[in-house]
């Protein structure tokens, strides 16, 4: 009896942690409630965020969206209660909140009722977003505004890549007293890994939540490293 109880308890614990650590679980839960959410979209830390579940037919989230900790997404506005108490007027409100495909929403952002965010967009952490925003932009601020196009953001990020790789590598060395090996250089592995010798099926660096593994593989195969191998990469970091 005791052994059976232990087995059942372990199964319960496993299911509990699977529920709250699997970033896709919450997406499936919302779909069951009637929300329109595209495949591959994930919600990190769903217990810390607030998804307005009062009007599920008025929220549409596209494919491969990444919605992070503490985000609030609204589909209604109850400020009408103030008007009713002051003026005795009954005024309704409605607006479809829509998030396109491949959108990243930074931590603790608020997406207000009726907002439309275009596809391939990035919303900076802590933004308060209201209105209509086009595809391929970076949005940030309170109130949020377009701060640059996605093309401009790509140019900036590429220009900072080696500088940030140095910060990553040197911080690791300061902490542990040695440089990381070739498989532990975080997101900078594409700078030096040999595309022909890469283990595309098993290397965890090509498996990313909220993304398509097959597309990652094909993009990685087409890309070209800046350094011919890891040793040249580390030498460049040391010399920079």
MARDONU-16970 format. One line per field, with one value per residue (C-alpha): residue number from 1; residue in one letter; x, z negated, y. Coordinates in steps of 0.02 Angstrom, whole numbers, always signed. Last residue first. Example, Ala and Ser with C-alpha at 12.3 -4.5 7.8 and 13.67 -1.06 7.14 Angstrom:
! MARDONU-16970
nr	(2_1);
rest	(S_A);
xx	(+684_+615);
zz	(-357_-390);
yy	(-53_-225);
This chain:
! MARDONU-16970
nr	(240_239_238_237_236_235_234_233_232_231_230_229_228_227_226_225_224_223_222_221_220_219_218_217_216_215_214_213_212_211_210_209_208_207_206_205_204_203_202_201_200_199_198_197_196_195_194_193_192_191_190_189_188_187_186_185_184_183_182_181_180_179_178_177_176_175_174_173_172_171_170_169_168_167_166_165_164_163_162_161_160_159_158_157_156_155_154_153_152_151_150_149_148_147_146_145_144_143_142_141_140_139_138_137_136_135_134_133_132_131_130_129_128_127_126_125_124_123_122_121_120_119_118_117_116_115_114_113_112_111_110_109_108_107_106_105_104_103_102_101_100_99_98_97_96_95_94_93_92_91_90_89_88_87_86_85_84_83_82_81_80_79_78_77_76_75_74_73_72_71_70_69_68_67_66_65_64_63_62_61_60_59_58_57_56_55_54_53_52_51_50_49_48_47_46_45_44_43_42_41_40_39_38_37_36_35_34_33_32_31_30_29_28_27_26_25_24_23_22_21_20_19_18_17_16_15_14_13_12_11_10_9_8_7_6_5_4_3_2_1);
rest	(X_X_X_X_X_X_X_X_X_X_X_X_X_X_X_X_X_X_X_X_X_X_X_X_X_X_X_X_X_X_X_X_X_X_X_X_X_X_X_X_X_X_X_X_X_X_X_X_X_X_X_X_X_X_X_X_X_X_X_X_X_X_X_X_X_X_X_X_X_X_X_X_X_X_X_X_X_X_X_X_X_X_X_X_X_X_X_X_X_X_X_X_X_X_X_X_X_X_X_X_X_X_X_X_X_X_X_X_X_X_X_X_X_X_X_X_X_X_X_X_X_X_X_X_X_X_X_X_X_X_X_X_X_X_X_X_X_X_X_X_X_X_X_X_X_X_X_X_X_X_X_X_X_X_X_X_X_X_X_X_X_X_X_X_X_X_X_X_X_X_X_X_X_X_X_X_X_X_X_X_X_X_X_X_X_X_X_X_X_X_X_X_X_X_X_X_X_X_X_X_X_X_X_X_X_X_X_X_X_X_X_X_X_X_X_X_X_X_X_X_X_X_X_X_X_X_X_X_X_X_X_X_X_X_X_X_X_X_X_X);
xx	(+1973_+2121_+2040_+1878_+1975_+2071_+1907_+1835_+1995_+1987_+1803_+1829_+1831_+1767_+1626_+1516_+1403_+1214_+1124_+1138_+1078_+925_+881_+903_+802_+662_+657_+655_+509_+507_+416_+536_+706_+792_+946_+1061_+1004_+1117_+1028_+965_+1076_+1239_+1357_+1502_+1451_+1395_+1561_+1523_+1609_+1490_+1336_+1386_+1353_+1185_+1266_+1451_+1437_+1463_+1633_+1705_+1683_+1839_+1915_+1912_+1730_+1649_+1775_+1785_+1597_+1594_+1734_+1636_+1470_+1546_+1654_+1502_+1415_+1552_+1552_+1364_+1346_+1344_+1228_+1105_+1104_+1078_+938_+853_+857_+776_+646_+598_+634_+560_+376_+276_+214_+131_+226_+375_+424_+383_+506_+437_+408_+219_+120_+53_-128_-177_-130_+27_+95_+275_+364_+483_+499_+373_+456_+367_+367_+179_+81_+13_-171_-238_-425_-410_-241_-80_+18_+202_+271_+409_+434_+311_+391_+285_+305_+129_+9_-68_-249_-360_-536_-625_-780_-855_-1028_-1098_-1240_-1260_-1307_-1187_-1060_-1092_-1118_-966_-856_-923_-878_-696_-722_-616_-618_-505_-346_-173_-62_+119_+201_+325_+343_+234_+327_+223_+255_+86_-43_-142_-324_-425_-607_-687_-614_-715_-696_-529_-416_-244_-152_+26_+119_+42_+73_+262_+309_+166_+202_+144_+196_+27_-86_-203_-389_-463_-612_-580_-499_-381_-333_-284_-182_-84_-58_+25_+145_+268_+285_+341_+172_+83_+237_+272_+99_+99_+266_+207_+49_+145_+265_+118_+38_+201_+227_+48_+74_+232_+140_+0);
zz	(+1428_+1411_+1292_+1392_+1554_+1475_+1417_+1593_+1672_+1551_+1589_+1776_+1945_+1872_+1944_+1972_+2125_+2128_+2247_+2132_+1984_+2080_+2127_+1950_+1873_+1999_+1951_+1765_+1777_+1640_+1478_+1373_+1454_+1508_+1613_+1463_+1398_+1523_+1564_+1743_+1818_+1754_+1839_+1946_+2108_+2022_+1929_+1773_+1756_+1746_+1738_+1561_+1494_+1411_+1258_+1268_+1184_+1325_+1379_+1204_+1080_+1032_+860_+685_+649_+619_+704_+850_+874_+868_+997_+1116_+1103_+1111_+1259_+1349_+1315_+1405_+1546_+1572_+1558_+1745_+1777_+1648_+1722_+1901_+1845_+1752_+1909_+2010_+1872_+1887_+1748_+1593_+1633_+1488_+1320_+1199_+1094_+1191_+1321_+1494_+1617_+1793_+1930_+1952_+1914_+1746_+1706_+1539_+1356_+1282_+1108_+1115_+965_+1068_+1252_+1379_+1528_+1694_+1832_+1858_+1818_+1647_+1643_+1481_+1449_+1261_+1187_+1200_+1038_+1030_+873_+964_+1150_+1286_+1433_+1591_+1724_+1796_+1759_+1594_+1597_+1464_+1533_+1460_+1355_+1235_+1164_+1094_+966_+903_+723_+734_+593_+547_+728_+788_+656_+704_+886_+831_+846_+1002_+1101_+1202_+1100_+1110_+956_+960_+795_+867_+1055_+1209_+1355_+1514_+1637_+1726_+1702_+1550_+1568_+1422_+1441_+1445_+1273_+1192_+1001_+1006_+993_+987_+831_+804_+653_+651_+838_+811_+997_+1122_+1287_+1468_+1578_+1662_+1668_+1528_+1555_+1380_+1350_+1173_+1242_+1338_+1176_+1096_+1248_+1241_+1053_+1085_+1218_+1095_+1002_+826_+741_+809_+814_+633_+578_+688_+615_+438_+466_+542_+395_+273_+364_+356_+173_+131_+219_+118_-46_+0);
yy	(+2120_+2002_+1878_+1874_+1848_+1704_+1627_+1633_+1566_+1420_+1386_+1362_+1449_+1612_+1720_+1567_+1557_+1535_+1419_+1267_+1371_+1430_+1251_+1187_+1328_+1296_+1112_+1155_+1276_+1407_+1447_+1349_+1324_+1163_+1204_+1225_+1055_+963_+801_+800_+934_+864_+989_+931_+1018_+1179_+1199_+1303_+1473_+1621_+1511_+1459_+1634_+1599_+1518_+1483_+1314_+1192_+1260_+1253_+1395_+1494_+1463_+1537_+1497_+1667_+1781_+1659_+1659_+1849_+1853_+1741_+1834_+2009_+1956_+1885_+2052_+2147_+2019_+2034_+2224_+2263_+2116_+2183_+2358_+2296_+2178_+2322_+2430_+2290_+2264_+2446_+2568_+2651_+2621_+2689_+2626_+2745_+2707_+2639_+2510_+2443_+2364_+2346_+2218_+2226_+2384_+2445_+2490_+2566_+2541_+2462_+2496_+2436_+2361_+2253_+2299_+2234_+2150_+2128_+1998_+2013_+2171_+2219_+2269_+2345_+2341_+2318_+2360_+2258_+2282_+2235_+2153_+2056_+2079_+2028_+1937_+1924_+1790_+1799_+1942_+1997_+2053_+2131_+2149_+2300_+2323_+2449_+2480_+2641_+2639_+2817_+2860_+3007_+2979_+2797_+2745_+2839_+2757_+2585_+2620_+2607_+2419_+2397_+2235_+2119_+2141_+2061_+2075_+2014_+1964_+1839_+1822_+1801_+1722_+1712_+1571_+1581_+1718_+1777_+1828_+1895_+1947_+1774_+1737_+1878_+1866_+1776_+1930_+1851_+1906_+1847_+1778_+1603_+1588_+1589_+1588_+1584_+1499_+1511_+1364_+1346_+1497_+1551_+1588_+1576_+1462_+1399_+1241_+1354_+1441_+1274_+1224_+1387_+1360_+1191_+1254_+1331_+1164_+1212_+1230_+1078_+968_+1013_+957_+803_+746_+781_+681_+535_+537_+532_+387_+287_+330_+277_+111_+80_+119_+0);
